[in-house]
């Protein structure tokens, strides 16, 4: 399976019928995975921004809920910015920044779910697990992008 040369008018091009090399295949798969991770991460960041705006839209918001809404909006913007920075110029610092953001956000979500009350322990644990998965997706997205760009 060699290279065939096709001429159309004055334009000539080469067509390779050889299978893709493993390096090219891996590179394409990495690009697809980075795209999927970025899509998931930006969706999660958007959810936190939406959640914060949704909380602010309610009447009778107390100080703890307003602070929780502010933290959610700021985390959504922060995690999106860290991912963009990791995509543009990867550095191990971006991975650590994402990790610190996840820890701070998880802590604040746990504290505010306990402060607001009105929810059973099962509800608090279930909410914490869901938020943990969302935060892990953000961190893993940045970690994968940094790993791919630094070691590729």
SVG drawing of the C-alpha trace seen along z (x, -y; Angstrom):
<svg xmlns="http://www.w3.org/2000/svg" viewBox="-39 -40 46 42">
<polyline fill="none" stroke="black" stroke-width="0.4" points="0.0,0.0 2.0,-2.9 1.4,-6.4 -0.8,-7.1 -0.4,-10.4 -3.6,-11.9 -3.6,-14.9 -6.8,-16.9 -6.2,-19.7 -3.1,-21.5 -3.4,-20.5 -1.6,-17.4 -2.0,-15.7 -0.7,-12.5 -3.1,-10.1 -1.8,-7.6 -3.6,-4.4 -1.4,-3.2 -3.0,-2.9 -2.5,-5.7 0.5,-5.5 -0.1,-4.9 1.3,-8.3 -1.2,-10.1 -4.0,-8.0 -3.1,-8.7 -2.8,-12.4 -6.3,-12.5 -7.7,-10.6 -6.0,-13.0 -7.5,-15.9 -11.0,-14.3 -10.5,-13.6 -9.3,-17.1 -12.4,-18.4 -14.7,-16.2 -12.9,-17.2 -13.2,-20.9 -16.9,-20.5 -17.6,-18.8 -15.5,-21.3 -17.1,-24.4 -20.5,-22.9 -19.8,-22.4 -18.4,-25.9 -21.5,-27.2 -23.6,-25.3 -21.9,-26.9 -22.4,-30.3 -26.0,-29.6 -26.6,-28.3 -25.1,-31.5 -27.2,-33.7 -30.3,-31.6 -29.7,-32.1 -29.3,-35.8 -32.6,-36.0 -34.5,-34.9 -36.1,-37.5 -35.2,-37.4 -31.7,-36.1 -29.7,-35.9 -26.0,-36.7 -24.9,-33.1 -26.9,-32.3 -25.6,-35.5 -22.0,-34.5 -22.7,-30.9 -24.0,-32.4 -21.0,-34.6 -18.6,-31.8 -20.4,-29.6 -20.2,-32.4 -16.5,-33.1 -15.6,-29.4 -17.3,-29.0 -15.4,-31.9 -12.2,-30.8 -12.3,-27.2 -13.1,-28.3 -10.2,-30.7 -7.8,-28.1 -8.8,-25.7 -8.3,-28.3 -4.9,-29.2 -4.0,-25.5 -5.1,-25.2 -3.1,-28.2 0.1,-27.7 0.3,-24.6 2.2,-24.7 2.0,-22.5 0.9,-25.6 -2.5,-25.4 -3.1,-21.9 -2.3,-23.1 -4.6,-26.2 -7.4,-23.9 -6.9,-21.6 -6.9,-24.5 -10.1,-25.8 -11.7,-22.4 -10.8,-22.1 -12.0,-25.6 -15.3,-25.1 -16.0,-21.7 -15.3,-23.0 -17.6,-26.0 -20.4,-23.8 -20.2,-21.5 -20.2,-24.3 -23.2,-26.1 -25.2,-22.9 -24.8,-22.4 -25.6,-26.0 -28.7,-26.3 -30.2,-23.2 -33.7,-22.0 -32.2,-19.0 -31.7,-15.6 -28.2,-14.1 -28.9,-11.9 -29.7,-15.0 -26.5,-16.7 -24.4,-13.6 -26.0,-13.1 -25.5,-16.7 -21.9,-16.6 -21.3,-13.5 -22.8,-15.2 -20.8,-18.4 -17.7,-16.3 -18.1,-14.6 -18.6,-17.9 -15.5,-19.4 -13.5,-16.3 -14.4,-16.7 -13.1,-20.3 -9.9,-19.2 -9.4,-16.2 -9.9,-18.3 -7.2,-20.7 -4.9,-17.8 -5.4,-16.0 -4.8,-19.2 -1.6,-20.0 -0.3,-16.5 -1.1,-16.3 0.5,-19.6 3.6,-19.2 4.5,-15.6 3.3,-15.5"/>
</svg>
